Amino acid sequence: MLMAHPAVLRNLLEEYDTLRILHAENGSPEVQQRMDDLAYTLCVSTGTRDIDSALVAARHQLPGARPENDSLLTA
């Protein structure tokens, strides 16, 4: 599988997170389409099928990410 450049992933994540924080899903059709486009691009870039998985995968592909998935570890 091809891997997206970390800078591309970082930009996609930042834009998606910004729109989500601003509740853009309730905005204009153009803004909603941009969120859909970002979600699709993140899924394709990470080889996932849903935005939640894509966000986790993208963050783990960035430099400095933890090598293991700590969400599976017990406390």
C-alpha positions as a Markdown table, in Angstrom:
| # | Residue | x | y | z |
|---|---|---|---|---|
| 1 | Met | 0.0 | 0.0 | 0.0 |
| 2 | Leu | 1.2 | 3.5 | -0.8 |
| 3 | Met | 1.7 | 5.7 | 2.2 |
| 4 | Ala | 0.8 | 9.4 | 2.1 |
| 5 | His | 3.6 | 11.8 | 3.0 |
| 6 | Pro | 3.4 | 12.9 | 6.6 |
| 7 | Ala | 3.0 | 16.6 | 5.7 |
| 8 | Val | 0.0 | 15.7 | 3.6 |
| 9 | Leu | -1.6 | 13.7 | 6.4 |
| 10 | Arg | -0.9 | 16.4 | 8.9 |
| 11 | Asn | -2.6 | 19.0 | 6.7 |
| 12 | Leu | -5.6 | 16.8 | 6.1 |
| 13 | Leu | -5.9 | 16.1 | 9.8 |
| 14 | Glu | -5.6 | 19.8 | 10.7 |
| 15 | Glu | -8.2 | 20.9 | 8.2 |
| 16 | Tyr | -10.6 | 18.1 | 9.2 |
| 17 | Asp | -10.2 | 18.7 | 12.9 |
| 18 | Thr | -10.7 | 22.5 | 12.4 |
| 19 | Leu | -13.9 | 22.0 | 10.5 |
| 20 | Arg | -15.1 | 19.5 | 13.0 |
| 21 | Ile | -14.4 | 21.8 | 15.9 |
| 22 | Leu | -16.3 | 24.6 | 14.1 |
| 23 | His | -19.3 | 22.1 | 13.7 |
| 24 | Ala | -19.0 | 22.5 | 9.9 |
| 25 | Glu | -21.1 | 19.4 | 9.4 |
| 26 | Asn | -24.0 | 21.8 | 10.1 |
| 27 | Gly | -22.8 | 24.5 | 7.7 |
| 28 | Ser | -23.3 | 25.2 | 4.1 |
| 29 | Pro | -23.4 | 22.5 | 1.5 |
| 30 | Glu | -20.0 | 23.5 | 0.2 |
| 31 | Val | -18.5 | 23.1 | 3.7 |
| 32 | Gln | -20.2 | 19.8 | 4.2 |
| 33 | Gln | -18.8 | 18.7 | 0.9 |
| 34 | Arg | -15.3 | 19.7 | 1.9 |
| 35 | Met | -15.7 | 17.6 | 5.1 |
| 36 | Asp | -16.9 | 14.7 | 3.0 |
| 37 | Asp | -13.9 | 15.1 | 0.6 |
| 38 | Leu | -11.4 | 15.3 | 3.5 |
| 39 | Ala | -12.9 | 12.2 | 5.1 |
| 40 | Tyr | -12.7 | 10.3 | 1.8 |
| 41 | Thr | -9.1 | 11.4 | 1.2 |
| 42 | Leu | -8.1 | 10.4 | 4.7 |
| 43 | Cys | -9.7 | 7.0 | 4.2 |
| 44 | Val | -8.0 | 6.4 | 0.9 |
| 45 | Ser | -4.7 | 7.7 | 2.3 |
| 46 | Thr | -4.8 | 5.3 | 5.2 |
| 47 | Gly | -6.4 | 2.3 | 3.6 |
| 48 | Thr | -9.4 | 2.5 | 6.0 |
| 49 | Arg | -13.2 | 2.6 | 5.4 |
| 50 | Asp | -14.5 | 5.0 | 8.0 |
| 51 | Ile | -13.4 | 8.4 | 9.2 |
| 52 | Asp | -12.8 | 7.3 | 12.8 |
| 53 | Ser | -10.4 | 4.6 | 11.7 |
| 54 | Ala | -8.7 | 6.9 | 9.2 |
| 55 | Leu | -8.1 | 9.5 | 11.9 |
| 56 | Val | -6.4 | 7.0 | 14.2 |
| 57 | Ala | -4.4 | 5.5 | 11.4 |
| 58 | Ala | -3.3 | 8.9 | 10.1 |
| 59 | Arg | -2.2 | 10.0 | 13.5 |
| 60 | His | -0.2 | 6.8 | 14.0 |
| 61 | Gln | 1.6 | 7.4 | 10.7 |
| 62 | Leu | 2.9 | 10.8 | 11.7 |
| 63 | Pro | 6.5 | 11.2 | 12.9 |
| 64 | Gly | 6.6 | 10.8 | 16.7 |
| 65 | Ala | 3.6 | 8.6 | 16.9 |
| 66 | Arg | 3.7 | 5.7 | 19.3 |
| 67 | Pro | 4.7 | 2.4 | 17.7 |
| 68 | Glu | 2.0 | 0.4 | 19.4 |
| 69 | Asn | -1.7 | 1.0 | 19.6 |
| 70 | Asp | -2.2 | 2.1 | 23.2 |
| 71 | Ser | -6.0 | 2.0 | 22.9 |
| 72 | Leu | -5.7 | -1.8 | 23.1 |
| 73 | Leu | -3.7 | -1.8 | 26.3 |
| 74 | Thr | -5.4 | -2.3 | 29.7 |
| 75 | Ala | -4.9 | 0.1 | 32.5 |
